[in-house]
Amino acid sequence: MQVFSALQGFLAAIGAAVLGLCQATGRLLMFAGMGVAHVVRPPFYPLELWRQFLKIGYFSLPVVGLTALFTGGALALQIFAGGSRLNAESVVPSIVAIGMTRELGPVLGGLMVAGRVSASIAAELGTMRVTEQIDALTTLSTNPLKYLVAPRLLAATVAVPLLVLIGDVIGIMGGFLVGVGRLDFNATTYIRTTEDFLTTGDVTSGLIKAAVFGFIIALMGCYQGYNSARGAQGVGRATTNAVVSASILILASNYLLTEALFPA
């Protein structure tokens, strides 16, 4: 009887966890749907959109650029070390270019922007929730989703692909600098090999991923901040949850997008 009761309690705990996950997923999807609806439905706030574009895109450029530069250089060293075992050192330029544009550029850029932007959005909206500024917007006949969420969703979806595109160029340049300066590649041959192997599809696939990642980053920051609990602890919890959830969703969606864009 005790074994049956313990098993029943265990199954009940699993069921409660599954139901809680389904409820949280449903709330998130409803929030995302309302946010997207407000993006395409007037009135619009172009000044707020531009301000968010600068905060998300322009001010994230140094972080993304440095990450891409050192990643491209380290990738060139690692590929050279592995290729030298098979006498295939010549693959360094092509694999650096493909690796940066398809995977490392979008994923690392997305994770860096998630750490910076998701936390910022969650903290900003969470503070507004605690200080009742969001309620004040409703009192002033301004839809909070329209004014606060929609510009951030659109700005991040547009800004992150631009950041990733710039990061791809910087990352490939990092591999070039290491390849020519450290690994004794010929500069002209390195550039020509990169041009021969890199295709438009490689770049486009990375930009598609980056657009999805940008939407996820803004969505999780807005969702966690908008639904933040009262008090400083609630804002801190919302900030942490925004970064963690955005990072996990970026990695999960990266796998799904890779399966869809590059089927085996």
Secondary structure, 3 states (H helix, E strand, C coil): CHHHHHHHHHHHHHHHHHHHHHHHHHHHHHHHHHHHHHHHCCCCCHHHHHHHHHHHCHHHHHHHHHHHHHHHHHHHHHHHHHHHCCCCHHHHHHHHHHHHHHHHHHHHHHHHHHHHHHHHHHHHHHHHHHCCHHHHHHHCCCCHHHHHHHHHHHHHHHHHHHHHHHHHHHHHHHHHHHHHHCCCCCHHHHHHHHHHHCCHHHHHHHHHHHHHHHHHHHHHHHHHHHCCCCHHHHHHHHHHHHHHHHHHHHHHHHHHHHHHHCCC
